[in-house]
């Protein structure tokens, strides 16, 4: 196996402690701050919200109240701008409002009705903003097992030209809409389409259709690719697959069984979701129980034990890109190393971020990590 492995160094940066009293709050807010550069959030809207929450409380009610307040106020400003004929200003505000709604519900229990409220309001704002992009973002509905999976095709322009296309899979209930700001904009900037769909265990499929996550992720991915094959603007000979966080399992698993995929990226490499995620980071166990449709811890462990690349990694015969942060506290980097070691394909690129970018999904170096991913994909499909 010919392999390029890079440990990317730089000045080390720990979590920006907007909330020194709560590491998880700080880490998740870095996820939001990482989106500032591409319009997913605003630095000072985030700073003002953090100031209202304060540096002492750990009450999730305060968190939800203040981030939803920012989401509402930002949306109100966006609608006011649209009424005044300021389309660009309004569109940008509605995009940011979606991000704040998503952030507001992150620490709520799965059964809390405010999760659905946040999702409904946030996605409505994103969809309104998408309508104002001149056809660059198109809503789609993918038929699947008697239902549909909701999502988007994002294009470099509205010409309808057939282009290489990347299907981007999110993680543990990240919204399809959020993926637009977590690297999704990088692909159209390089002449590629990017497709973001609420596949099982995520977004509307989880909340409203009871489509729970499944170990055989090639099944829903096949449905998405079958849908894309009917479009005139997708080059089916140049398809890539990229998975973020939990998607670092979904994407390699699907690519191993889907011959139409020409290159695959695991943005957070993993081996076993049970050991490298569920057991490694207990704060998200309730979330993983929800998205897997598990009734309790024992049920989740039984189901998630099937989410492994053991016997799958060696089936991959296309270029593979593995990315991971060396200080990732959410997903164990040893899973990425085990996945890397099991690959038999020759074209393997591995980027382990040891300084800047060392956190989960390289939130603290997102602009660089997402660009490297898009550049790699451009040269492989």
Secondary structure per residue as TSV (DSSP state, phi and psi in degrees):
chain	resnum	aa	ss	phi	psi
A	1	X	-	360.0	124.6
A	2	X	-	-89.4	126.8
A	3	X	E	-137.9	136.9
A	4	X	E	-106.4	114.4
A	5	X	E	-119.1	127.5
A	6	X	E	-126.5	129.1
A	7	X	E	-102.0	109.0
A	8	X	E	-84.6	120.0
A	9	X	-	-103.5	-179.4
A	10	X	-	157.4	177.2
A	11	X	S	-62.1	122.3
A	12	X	-	-65.3	142.1
A	13	X	-	-137.0	118.9
A	14	X	-	-77.9	-179.0
A	15	X	-	-59.7	134.2
A	16	X	-	-68.7	111.7
A	17	X	-	-87.8	69.3
A	18	X	T	-62.4	-26.5
A	19	X	T	-128.0	78.9
A	20	X	T	-60.9	-19.3
A	21	X	T	-83.6	-6.0
A	22	X	-	-151.2	100.5
A	23	X	H	-60.5	-40.6
A	24	X	H	-66.0	-38.7
A	25	X	H	-61.2	-43.6
A	26	X	H	-64.6	-44.4
A	27	X	H	-64.1	-45.3
A	28	X	H	-66.7	-30.5
A	29	X	H	-72.7	-27.7
A	30	X	H	-64.0	-34.6
A	31	X	H	-58.1	-39.4
A	32	X	H	-73.4	-43.3
A	33	X	H	-63.0	-30.7
A	34	X	T	-63.0	-19.7
A	35	X	T	-91.1	-0.1
A	36	X	G	-57.4	-43.8
A	37	X	G	-62.8	-24.6
A	38	X	G	-114.2	17.1
A	39	X	T	86.0	12.1
A	40	X	S	-81.8	-14.0
A	41	X	-	-163.3	172.9
A	42	X	-	-125.0	133.2
A	43	X	H	-55.5	-44.0
A	44	X	H	-83.3	-27.2
A	45	X	H	-63.3	-39.8
A	46	X	H	-67.2	-42.9
A	47	X	H	-64.5	-40.7
A	48	X	H	-66.9	-38.1
A	49	X	H	-65.5	-43.2
A	50	X	H	-60.9	-38.3
A	51	X	H	-65.3	-37.4
A	52	X	H	-67.1	-37.0
A	53	X	H	-69.0	-41.4
A	54	X	-	89.0	174.8
A	55	X	S	-107.4	18.0
A	56	X	S	-121.7	-43.2
A	57	X	-	-70.6	148.1
A	58	X	-	-123.5	21.3
A	59	X	-	-78.5	116.2
A	60	X	H	-63.6	-20.2
A	61	X	H	-67.1	-38.7
A	62	X	H	-65.6	-43.6
A	63	X	H	-55.6	-53.2
A	64	X	H	-62.2	-42.8
A	65	X	H	-61.9	-45.7
A	66	X	H	-76.9	-38.0
A	67	X	H	-72.0	-34.9
A	68	X	H	-69.7	-32.2
A	69	X	H	-61.2	-46.2
A	70	X	H	-63.4	-38.6
A	71	X	H	-61.5	-44.9
A	72	X	H	-66.7	-44.8
A	73	X	H	-65.1	-37.9
A	74	X	H	-67.9	-40.0
A	75	X	H	-65.3	-41.5
A	76	X	H	-60.2	-41.6
A	77	X	H	-64.5	-37.4
A	78	X	H	-65.0	-45.1
A	79	X	H	-66.9	-36.2
A	80	X	H	-63.7	-39.8
A	81	X	H	-64.3	-41.2
A	82	X	H	-64.0	-40.9
A	83	X	H	-63.6	-28.3
A	84	X	T	-86.4	1.2
A	85	X	T	86.5	10.3
A	86	X	-	-96.7	81.1
A	87	X	H	-65.4	-45.4
A	88	X	H	-61.8	-45.5
A	89	X	H	-62.2	-44.4
A	90	X	H	-64.4	-43.4
A	91	X	H	-60.5	-46.3
A	92	X	H	-62.4	-40.9
A	93	X	H	-65.5	-40.3
A	94	X	H	-66.1	-37.4
A	95	X	H	-59.5	-46.8
A	96	X	H	-65.9	-37.0
A	97	X	H	-59.2	-40.1
A	98	X	H	-55.8	-45.8
A	99	X	H	-62.6	-39.7
A	100	X	H	-70.3	-36.1
A	101	X	H	-62.1	-44.9
A	102	X	H	-60.4	-42.0
A	103	X	H	-65.8	-35.0
A	104	X	H	-66.1	-29.5
A	105	X	T	-97.3	-1.8
A	106	X	T	-60.0	-37.3
A	107	X	T	-101.2	11.3
A	108	X	S	-81.9	150.7
A	109	X	-	-61.9	149.7
A	110	X	T	-55.1	-30.5
A	111	X	T	-86.1	-4.4
A	112	X	-	-69.1	124.0
A	113	X	H	-62.1	-19.2
A	114	X	H	-69.5	-17.3
A	115	X	H	-66.0	-43.9
A	116	X	H	-67.9	-36.8
A	117	X	H	-61.6	-47.4
A	118	X	H	-61.8	-42.9
A	119	X	H	-64.3	-45.2
A	120	X	H	-63.7	-46.8
A	121	X	H	-67.1	-43.5
A	122	X	H	-64.8	-45.4
A	123	X	H	-70.1	-33.2
A	124	X	H	-61.5	-42.0
A	125	X	H	-66.3	-41.9
A	126	X	H	-62.3	-43.5
A	127	X	H	-66.2	-37.2
A	128	X	H	-63.9	-43.4
A	129	X	H	-63.5	-39.3
A	130	X	H	-61.5	-35.8
A	131	X	H	-64.1	-18.1
A	132	X	T	-101.2	17.1
A	133	X	S	-98.1	9.3
A	134	X	T	69.7	31.5
A	135	X	T	87.3	5.4
A	136	X	S	-75.1	-29.8
A	137	X	E	-115.9	118.9
A	138	X	E	-117.3	130.2
A	139	X	E	-75.2	142.1
A	140	X	E	-134.8	158.1
A	141	X	E	-131.3	118.2
A	142	X	E	-99.2	119.1
A	143	X	E	-62.4	135.5
A	144	X	E	-158.6	115.7
A	145	X	T	48.3	48.3
A	146	X	T	82.6	-1.3
A	147	X	E	-128.6	-164.7
A	148	X	E	-133.8	150.6
A	149	X	E	-107.4	126.4
A	150	X	E	-86.8	147.3
A	151	X	E	-175.3	-159.2
A	152	X	E	-146.5	148.0
A	153	X	E	-111.4	126.7
A	154	X	E	-112.5	127.0
A	155	X	-	-115.1	156.1
A	156	X	S	-66.1	-31.6
A	157	X	S	-156.3	178.8
A	158	X	S	-99.8	22.9
A	159	X	S	-73.2	-21.8
A	160	X	-	80.8	7.4
A	161	X	-	-62.8	140.6
A	162	X	-	-70.1	129.2
A	163	X	E	-137.6	156.3
A	164	X	E	-59.3	148.0
A	165	X	E	-138.3	138.0
A	166	X	E	-116.3	125.3
A	167	X	E	-89.5	120.6
A	168	X	E	-106.9	121.7
A	169	X	E	-105.9	128.5
A	170	X	-	-83.9	-174.6
A	171	X	-	-104.8	-134.6
A	172	X	S	-73.2	79.8
A	173	X	S	67.3	30.7
A	174	X	-	-67.9	145.4
A	175	X	-	-79.5	148.6
A	176	X	H	-55.8	-37.1
A	177	X	H	-62.7	-38.0
A	178	X	H	-65.4	-31.2
A	179	X	H	-60.0	-25.2
A	180	X	I	-58.4	-35.1
A	181	X	I	-98.8	-6.7
A	182	X	I	-103.9	50.9
A	183	X	I	106.0	-16.0
A	184	X	I	-61.9	-31.7
A	185	X	H	-71.4	-18.8
A	186	X	H	-69.0	-31.9
A	187	X	H	-71.3	-50.4
A	188	X	H	-59.7	-30.9
A	189	X	T	-64.6	-16.2
A	190	X	T	-113.3	19.5
A	191	X	T	84.4	13.1
A	192	X	-	-109.6	149.7
A	193	X	E	-77.9	151.9
A	194	X	E	-127.8	138.2
A	195	X	E	-117.5	130.8
A	196	X	E	-129.4	119.5
A	197	X	E	-132.6	142.5
A	198	X	-	-77.0	81.2
A	199	X	-	-74.5	170.8
A	200	X	T	-52.3	138.2
A	201	X	T	87.8	10.4
A	202	X	S	-144.8	148.0
A	203	X	H	53.4	-137.8
A	204	X	H	-66.0	-28.7
A	205	X	H	-63.6	-37.3
A	206	X	H	-77.5	-48.5
A	207	X	H	-71.0	-42.5
A	208	X	T	-114.1	-10.7
A	209	X	T	-124.8	0.5
A	210	X	-	52.9	37.1
A	211	X	-	-89.4	101.2
A	212	X	-	-88.0	160.2
A	213	X	-	-60.7	155.8
A	214	X	-	-145.3	149.0
A	215	X	S	-71.5	-30.3
A	216	X	-	-88.2	67.0
A	217	X	T	-71.1	-7.9
A	218	X	H	-64.7	-21.4
A	219	X	H	-69.3	-55.3
A	220	X	H	-66.8	-32.1
A	221	X	H	-63.9	-39.8
A	222	X	H	-58.9	-41.1
A	223	X	H	-61.9	-40.6
A	224	X	H	-65.5	-44.4
A	225	X	H	-66.6	-37.0
A	226	X	H	-60.4	-39.8
A	227	X	H	-65.0	-45.0
A	228	X	H	-64.9	-29.9
A	229	X	T	-63.2	-17.9
A	230	X	T	-88.4	-3.2
A	231	X	-	-97.1	145.3
A	232	X	T	-81.9	-15.3
A	233	X	T	-99.8	10.5
A	234	X	E	-115.9	124.1
A	235	X	E	-85.7	102.4
A	236	X	E	-71.1	-9.0
A	237	X	E	-88.8	-3.3
A	238	X	E	-135.2	70.3
A	239	X	E	-110.5	133.4
A	240	X	E	-120.4	159.0
A	241	X	E	-133.1	128.2
A	242	X	E	-132.1	134.4
A	243	X	E	-123.2	134.7
A	244	X	E	-107.5	133.8
A	245	X	T	59.5	-120.1
A	246	X	T	-54.3	-28.3
A	247	X	H	-61.5	-16.0
A	248	X	H	-66.4	-15.9
A	249	X	H	-91.0	-49.4
A	250	X	H	-53.1	-49.0
A	251	X	H	-65.7	-52.0
A	252	X	H	-62.0	-39.0
A	253	X	H	-58.6	-49.7
A	254	X	H	-65.4	-41.8
A	255	X	H	-63.8	-31.5
A	256	X	H	-66.1	-22.2
A	257	X	H	-117.0	2.0
A	258	X	-	-119.7	100.4
A	259	X	T	-67.2	-13.8
A	260	X	T	-76.3	-16.5
A	261	X	E	-79.6	128.1
A	262	X	E	-99.8	-15.9
A	263	X	E	-161.9	148.1
A	264	X	E	-137.2	140.1
A	265	X	E	-123.3	131.6
A	266	X	E	-107.0	97.9
A	267	X	E	-87.2	88.1
A	268	X	S	100.9	85.8
A	269	X	-	-66.5	150.2
A	270	X	-	-150.5	167.6
A	271	X	S	-122.3	-51.5
A	272	X	B	-132.2	119.4
A	273	X	H	-63.7	-33.2
A	274	X	I	-63.1	-51.2
A	275	X	I	-86.5	-37.0
A	276	X	I	-85.2	-10.4
A	277	X	I	-133.0	-63.1
A	278	X	I	-60.7	-49.2
A	279	X	T	-80.4	-28.2
A	280	X	T	-74.1	-31.5
A	281	X	-	-133.4	80.5
A	282	X	G	-54.8	-30.0
A	283	X	G	-57.5	-21.5
A	284	X	G	-103.0	10.9
A	285	X	H	-63.7	-39.6
A	286	X	H	-63.2	-40.4
A	287	X	H	-62.5	-43.3
A	288	X	H	-70.2	-31.2
A	289	X	H	-64.0	-42.9
A	290	X	H	-62.1	-52.3
A	291	X	H	-71.3	-19.4
A	292	X	T	-93.5	-0.2
A	293	X	T	68.4	34.8
A	294	X	-	-95.4	143.7
A	295	X	S	-85.3	-20.9
A	296	X	S	-164.2	-175.9
A	297	X	H	-61.1	-44.7
A	298	X	H	-63.0	-41.2
A	299	X	H	-64.6	-42.2
A	300	X	H	-63.3	-42.6
A	301	X	H	-62.0	-40.9
A	302	X	H	-64.7	-43.5
A	303	X	H	-70.9	-46.4
A	304	X	H	-70.8	-18.2
A	305	X	T	-60.7	-21.9
A	306	X	T	-83.1	-12.8
A	307	X	-	-86.0	74.3
A	308	X	B	-137.9	150.6
A	309	X	-	-95.2	9.2
A	310	X	T	-64.2	122.2
A	311	X	T	83.6	-1.5
A	312	X	T	-112.4	-43.0
A	313	X	G	-55.0	-41.3
A	314	X	G	-70.3	-12.1
A	315	X	G	-79.0	-18.8
A	316	X	-	-66.8	128.4
A	317	X	-	-129.8	29.6
A	318	X	S	-127.1	166.6
A	319	X	E	-57.3	139.0
A	320	X	E	-127.1	135.9
A	321	X	E	-119.7	126.1
A	322	X	E	-116.7	125.1
A	323	X	E	-123.4	143.8
A	324	X	E	-165.8	150.8
A	325	X	E	-95.1	135.9
A	326	X	T	-72.3	-16.1
A	327	X	T	-111.7	28.0
A	328	X	-	-68.5	118.9
A	329	X	S	-95.4	-5.1
A	330	X	S	-97.4	-42.8
A	331	X	S	-125.8	129.6
A	332	X	-	-68.3	122.7
A	333	X	H	-64.3	-20.7
A	334	X	H	-64.8	-27.3
A	335	X	H	-66.4	-38.3
A	336	X	H	-64.4	-41.8
A	337	X	H	-67.1	-36.1
A	338	X	H	-68.6	-40.5
A	339	X	H	-61.0	-47.2
A	340	X	H	-56.8	-44.6
A	341	X	H	-67.1	-25.8
A	342	X	H	-84.3	-11.9
A	343	X	-	-72.7	139.2
A	344	X	-	-112.1	-7.5
A	345	X	-	-70.0	151.3
A	346	X	S	-79.2	-37.8
A	347	X	-	-89.1	89.6
A	348	X	E	-125.0	128.3
A	349	X	E	-118.1	130.1
A	350	X	E	-125.8	123.7
A	351	X	E	-118.7	110.3
A	352	X	E	-105.2	118.4
A	353	X	E	-88.5	115.0
A	354	X	-	-101.6	-20.6
A	355	X	S	-113.5	-107.8
A	356	X	T	-62.5	136.1
A	357	X	T	91.1	10.7
A	358	X	-	-82.9	-4.7
A	359	X	S	-87.0	177.6
A	360	X	G	-57.6	131.2
A	361	X	G	55.3	22.4
A	362	X	G	52.8	38.7
A	363	X	G	-55.5	-33.4
A	364	X	G	-84.0	10.1
A	365	X	G	-155.1	33.6
A	366	X	H	-58.6	-41.5
A	367	X	H	-59.0	-38.4
A	368	X	H	-77.3	-46.3
A	369	X	H	-62.3	-44.7
A	370	X	H	-65.7	-37.1
A	371	X	H	-66.1	-41.2
A	372	X	H	-64.1	-39.3
A	373	X	H	-62.3	-47.4
A	374	X	H	-65.8	-39.4
A	375	X	H	-61.9	-45.1
A	376	X	H	-59.5	-46.9
A	377	X	H	-63.7	-39.0
A	378	X	H	-58.2	-35.4
A	379	X	T	-88.4	0.5
A	380	X	T	-114.9	-18.7
A	381	X	-	-118.3	360.0
